[in-house]
Amino acid sequence: MKGLKLLKLASTCTAVWTLSAVISVANAEKVYKLTDEGLITYQDRQPDSNKDNGHEVLNNQGVVLKEIKSLEERREFQQFERERELAKIRDRALLATFTAEEDLIRTRDDRVGMIDGLIGRLDDRIRILSERLDVVDKRVLIQEKTLGVGNAPESLYEEQLRIQRNVENAWSLIDAKAMERSEVSDKFESDLMRYRELKAARSE
């Protein structure tokens, strides 16, 4: 039992002596303590910032002066700070742009109304193109009954293909505008909620 106590004491003394020796040999005011996968090392030079997994800065008495986060943690913190600053800018812009809640709602309705108008015009275009395509399809069938399948005048096939592509393009535009409408609505809904929060905070 006594031998075990002596062994523990010797281990403790060895750890203290090791740290003291590093500090003494370094002969510097600062010592850098690095921990990598549970392994602790001490050195007298600052770690490379691009490879730093985090460290502590000690004085020559072994007291922690500063704790430096890892490179990944520092990047996450910088990203958080950027996002927080951008949020502040958006808040200021929101309050500066709209003097009343009704202004924001009116702007939202105008934006959504413009998109709805464009979708409506695209619907009309698809209807007109579809009617034209029906006429061309019938003409192609009439020609093919006489001349055989695929033997109608080339100009009819080209017109048929051109109209089909125009219809497809119009539908693609409608899909894109429908997505844009949803995004605009969601953004304005979020802005409206935030605007109410900011106004409520100002009135407190």
C-alpha positions in Angstrom: 0.0 0.0 0.0 2.8 2.3 0.9 4.6 1.4 -2.3 1.5 2.3 -4.3 1.3 5.7 -2.6 4.9 6.3 -3.4 4.4 5.3 -7.0 1.4 7.8 -7.4 3.5 10.5 -5.8 6.4 9.7 -8.1 4.0 9.9 -11.2 2.7 13.3 -10.0 6.2 14.6 -9.4 7.2 13.4 -12.8 4.3 15.3 -14.5 5.1 18.5 -12.7 8.8 18.1 -13.4 8.0 17.5 -17.1 6.0 20.7 -17.4 8.6 22.7 -15.4 11.3 21.3 -17.6 9.5 22.3 -20.7 9.0 25.8 -19.4 12.5 26.1 -18.1 14.0 24.8 -21.4 11.8 27.1 -23.4 12.9 30.0 -21.3 10.0 32.0 -22.7 7.2 34.0 -21.1 4.5 31.9 -22.9 4.1 28.1 -23.2 1.6 26.6 -25.7 -0.4 23.6 -24.5 -1.8 21.4 -27.3 -4.2 18.6 -27.0 -4.6 16.2 -30.0 -6.7 13.0 -29.5 -6.1 13.1 -25.8 -2.3 13.6 -26.1 -1.0 16.7 -24.4 2.2 18.4 -25.6 3.9 21.7 -24.7 5.9 23.9 -26.9 7.5 27.4 -26.8 6.2 28.5 -30.3 2.7 29.4 -31.4 1.0 26.6 -33.4 0.4 27.0 -37.1 -3.0 28.7 -37.4 -4.0 26.6 -40.4 -3.3 23.3 -38.6 -4.3 24.3 -35.1 -6.8 22.0 -33.3 -7.0 24.4 -30.4 -4.6 25.2 -27.7 -4.0 27.0 -24.4 -1.5 29.8 -23.7 0.2 29.4 -20.3 2.6 31.8 -18.5 5.9 30.5 -17.1 4.1 29.5 -13.9 1.7 27.2 -15.8 -1.3 29.4 -15.4 -3.7 29.5 -18.4 -3.7 33.0 -19.9 -5.9 32.3 -22.9 -7.7 29.5 -24.6 -7.7 29.4 -28.4 -10.4 27.5 -30.2 -9.7 25.1 -33.1 -9.6 26.3 -36.7 -13.0 24.8 -37.3 -14.5 26.3 -34.2 -13.1 29.7 -35.2 -14.6 29.5 -38.7 -18.0 28.5 -37.2 -17.8 31.5 -34.9 -16.9 33.8 -37.7 -19.8 32.5 -39.8 -22.1 33.0 -36.9 -20.9 36.6 -36.5 -21.4 37.3 -40.2 -24.9 35.9 -40.1 -25.7 37.9 -37.0 -24.4 41.1 -38.6 -26.4 40.4 -41.8 -29.5 39.9 -39.8 -29.0 43.3 -38.1 -28.6 44.9 -41.6 -31.8 43.2 -42.8 -33.7 44.4 -39.7 -32.5 48.0 -40.3 -33.5 47.8 -44.0 -36.9 46.4 -43.1 -37.7 49.2 -40.7 -36.3 51.8 -43.1 -38.2 50.6 -46.1 -41.7 50.2 -44.6 -43.2 52.8 -42.3 -46.3 50.7 -41.6 -47.3 47.1 -41.8 -49.8 48.0 -44.5 -46.9 49.1 -46.7 -45.2 45.8 -46.5 -48.5 43.9 -47.2 -49.2 46.2 -50.2 -45.7 45.6 -51.6 -46.2 41.8 -51.2 -49.5 41.9 -53.0 -48.0 43.9 -55.8 -45.1 41.5 -56.3 -47.4 38.4 -56.1 -49.9 40.1 -58.4 -47.2 40.7 -61.1 -46.2 37.0 -61.0 -49.8 35.9 -61.2 -50.4 38.2 -64.2 -47.4 36.7 -66.0 -48.6 33.2 -65.2 -52.0 34.1 -66.6 -50.5 35.4 -69.8 -48.5 32.2 -70.2 -51.7 30.2 -69.7 -53.3 32.2 -72.5 -50.3 31.6 -74.7 -50.5 27.8 -74.1 -54.2 27.8 -75.0 -53.5 29.6 -78.3 -50.6 27.4 -79.1 -52.6 24.3 -78.3 -55.4 25.4 -80.6 -52.9 26.0 -83.3 -51.3 22.6 -82.7 -54.6 20.9 -83.1 -55.0 22.5 -86.5 -51.5 21.4 -87.6 -52.0 17.9 -86.2 -55.2 17.5 -88.3 -53.5 18.8 -91.4 -50.6 16.3 -90.9 -53.1 13.4 -90.5 -55.0 14.4 -93.7 -51.7 14.5 -95.6 -50.5 11.2 -94.2 -53.7 9.4 -95.1 -53.0 10.3 -98.7 -49.2 10.1 -98.8 -48.4 7.7 -96.0 -47.2 8.1 -92.4 -44.2 10.4 -92.3 -44.7 11.6 -95.8 -46.6 14.8 -95.2 -44.8 18.1 -96.3 -41.7 18.7 -94.2 -42.9 22.2 -93.4 -45.9 20.8 -91.5 -43.7 18.5 -89.4 -41.4 21.5 -88.6 -44.3 23.7 -87.6 -45.7 20.9 -85.5 -42.4 20.5 -83.7 -42.0 24.2 -83.2 -45.4 24.6 -81.6 -44.8 21.6 -79.3 -41.5 23.1 -78.1 -43.1 26.5 -77.6 -45.8 24.8 -75.4 -43.1 23.0 -73.4 -41.2 26.2 -72.9 -44.3 28.0 -71.7 -45.1 25.2 -69.2 -41.5 25.4 -67.9 -41.8 29.2 -67.4 -45.1 28.6 -65.5 -43.4 26.1 -63.2 -40.5 28.6 -62.6 -42.9 31.4 -61.9 -45.0 29.3 -59.6 -41.9 28.5 -57.6 -40.9 32.2 -57.6 -44.3 33.1 -56.3 -44.0 30.6 -53.5 -40.6 32.0 -52.5 -41.8 35.6 -52.6 -44.8 34.7 -50.5 -42.7 32.9 -48.0 -40.1 35.7 -47.8 -42.7 38.4 -47.3 -44.5 36.3 -44.6 -41.2 36.0 -42.8 -40.5 39.7 -43.2 -43.9 40.5 -41.9 -43.4 38.4 -38.8 -40.0 40.0 -38.2 -41.4 43.5 -38.8 -44.1 42.9 -36.1 -41.4 41.7 -33.7 -39.2 44.7 -34.3 -42.1 47.1 -34.0 -43.3 45.4 -30.8 -39.7 45.6 -29.3 -39.6 49.4 -30.1 -42.9 50.1 -28.4 -41.8 48.4 -25.1 
